[in-house]
């Protein structure tokens, strides 16, 4: 799912069975190629570690403003609190 505002696109959610994200990269490449005379959009998104479509070049990074917190709902679920930032992925749509 992509939201577009002016010349900026935000990749909100995506799914790809390829761990590198090649299908998502191909979709973005095709969307940009539809209007070759227009200025290429700036595309912003959050990407998990190791997920970089081969068609994409990262031109800048900055930490997100959002802070995600975890609270165990039971003793059995307490193990989830030991997960690190690279173990969990939240897309922007997961914020509530």
N, C-alpha and C positions, 0 to 999 in steps of 0.2 A: 504494500500500500504506500503510495507516494502522495504527499500533499505539496501543492505548488502555490507559491506566493511570489508574484513578480518573476524575477530571474533566479529564485532560490527554490530548490526542491528539497524536501525532507523525506528520507526513506524511513517510514514509521514502523513497518513490520515487513518481514519477509521469511520465506521458508525455502530451503534448498537442500536436497539430499547430498549434493556435492559439498564436502566439508570446506572447500576453498571458496565456494560461492560463485562458481563460474556461470551458473544459469542466471543468477541475479545480475551479474555483470553483463551478460548478453542482453538481458531485458533492458537494462539502463542504456546500453550502447544502441540498441534498436530505437528506443524512445528519443534519444538525442539525434539520431540520424534521420528521423522523420522530418525534421525542419532544418536542413543543413545551412540555410541562409540566416537563421537566427543565431544570436549569441548563445554559446553553450551555457547552460545553467550551472550555478553553484549547487552542489549536492551535499547535504549534511546528514549525518546519521551516527548512530552508535554501533560499533562493530565488535563482536567478541574476539578474544585473542585467537590469532591464527586464521581468522575469517577475512580474507582479502581477495575479492574477485580479481582474476588476472587482467581484466579490462580497466581496473580502477587504480588510480594513483592517489595516495594520501598526500595532500598538500599542507596540512596543518592538523594539530591535535590540541585539545584542551580538556581538562577534566569536566565532568558534568556538574551542574549546580545541585542536582537532586541527591539526596542521601537516602539510601535504602537501609531499613533496620529490620532485624529478624528477631522474633520472640517465639520460643518453643511453646507449643500448645500442650505438650505432654512430655514426660520423661523420655519416652521412646523417640520423640521428635527432636530432642535436645542436640543430637548429633549434627543436625542441619546448621546449628549455630557455629560450628567449627569450620564451615566452608569459607574459603577465601574468595577474593574478588574474581579470580580467574575460573572459579568453579561454578559461578552463577551468572546467568545472562538475563537481564530485564530489558525488554523493548520499551520504548516510550509509552506505548499503549497500556503497559502493565501498571503504570502509576495510577494511584487512586487517592 
